[in-house]
Amino acid sequence: MELNRKKIDICLARRKMTIGQLAEECGFSRNRLNVLLNSRNITPASAGKVAGGLGVDITEIIEAEK
């Protein structure tokens, strides 16, 4: 599963939220969240935490299957 960083940035902008605030909402350190956001693959559980922290459905922040 791969996150779409552009979609995440849009969600952050809509919520007027920083990466640090998102990390706190997700229960990750800021450093760990940055690693996840820049990773090619992410576990479904971690993707779900990011989506939950943003208050969006997981389908709004993942890359479409190719």
C-alpha positions as CSV (number, residue, x, y, z in Angstrom):
1,M,0.0,0.0,0.0
2,E,1.4,3.4,-1.0
3,L,0.3,6.8,0.4
4,N,-0.2,9.7,-2.0
5,R,1.8,12.6,-0.5
6,K,0.0,15.3,-2.6
7,K,-3.4,14.1,-1.3
8,I,-2.1,14.1,2.3
9,D,-0.7,17.6,1.9
10,I,-4.1,18.8,0.6
11,C,-5.8,17.2,3.6
12,L,-3.4,18.9,5.9
13,A,-4.1,22.3,4.2
14,R,-7.8,21.8,4.5
15,R,-7.5,21.1,8.2
16,K,-4.9,23.8,8.7
17,M,-2.7,21.1,10.3
18,T,1.1,20.6,10.5
19,I,3.0,17.4,10.1
20,G,3.8,17.6,13.8
21,Q,0.1,17.9,14.7
22,L,-0.7,15.0,12.4
23,A,2.0,12.9,14.0
24,E,0.5,13.6,17.4
25,E,-3.0,12.7,16.2
26,C,-1.7,9.4,14.8
27,G,0.4,8.5,17.8
28,F,3.7,8.5,15.8
29,S,6.8,10.6,16.4
30,R,7.3,13.3,13.8
31,N,10.3,11.5,12.5
32,R,8.5,8.2,12.1
33,L,5.6,9.9,10.3
34,N,8.0,11.5,7.8
35,V,9.6,8.1,7.2
36,L,6.1,6.6,6.6
37,L,5.1,9.5,4.3
38,N,8.2,9.0,2.2
39,S,8.1,5.2,2.0
40,R,7.1,3.2,-1.0
41,N,5.1,0.7,1.1
42,I,3.2,1.2,4.3
43,T,1.3,-1.3,6.3
44,P,-2.5,-1.1,6.2
45,A,-2.6,-0.4,10.0
46,S,-0.2,2.6,9.7
47,A,-2.1,3.9,6.7
48,G,-5.3,3.7,8.7
49,K,-3.7,5.7,11.5
50,V,-2.7,8.4,9.1
51,A,-6.2,8.5,7.6
52,G,-7.7,8.6,11.1
53,G,-5.4,11.5,12.1
54,L,-6.5,13.4,9.1
55,G,-10.2,12.5,9.6
56,V,-10.6,11.1,6.1
57,D,-11.3,7.7,4.6
58,I,-8.2,5.6,3.7
59,T,-9.2,5.6,0.0
60,E,-8.7,9.4,-0.1
61,I,-4.9,9.2,0.7
62,I,-3.7,6.0,-1.0
63,E,-2.4,5.6,-4.5
64,A,-4.7,3.8,-6.9
65,E,-3.7,0.2,-7.7
66,K,-1.9,0.0,-11.0
